[in-house]
């Protein structure tokens, strides 16, 4: 199981050996602690639960502190599970760092996208605007006709239209690791990853390599 929890730091740029500019996102990943091992016999599925970001004990509930004290772990703010297909030799209490990955590895980065609030059809789905002439003075950015007539006489569920935009779980798939800095617990991921600065993300081995 190759996976870490991290915090998005921001974007910068690197230059490769040929002098080409590569935009990268820096992620402060780890150190992560193995807080629980899920097994097929006990839980019905195989997974590894990781903890990240030490906080003061008063920031957690008694149940959360008790869960971590089983393995003498510090108070950890974020817990996430990573599915595992087979035994990886990990034990509860182990520590994982950015050295789990190397430059050139392909990873998936999962996060929650920036919230945009309520947005119209043009911004949310890329709808084309309507004509500004022939009396359509206030219909320029309106979505226009949205359904059929008497049959079925309603708008189908799932139809695209105005509504809340962003703030959903997104995955940047099969992106390349460009930088590994164990001293500062930093990973440099090619391109952009979901979320704003400071958001929590999950980094794991790419499924579509």
Secondary structure, DSSP 8 states (H G I E B T S, - for coil): --EEEEEEEEEEEEE-TT--EEEEEEEEE--EEEEEEE-HHHHSS-EEEEEEEE--GGGS-HHHHHHHHTTT---EEEEEEEE-SS--S--TT-EE-GGGS-TT-EEEEEEE--EEEEE-HHHHH------SSTT-SS-TTS----S-STTT-S--TT---SEEEE-SEEEEEEEEEEEEETTTTEEEEES--SS-TT-EEEEEE-S--
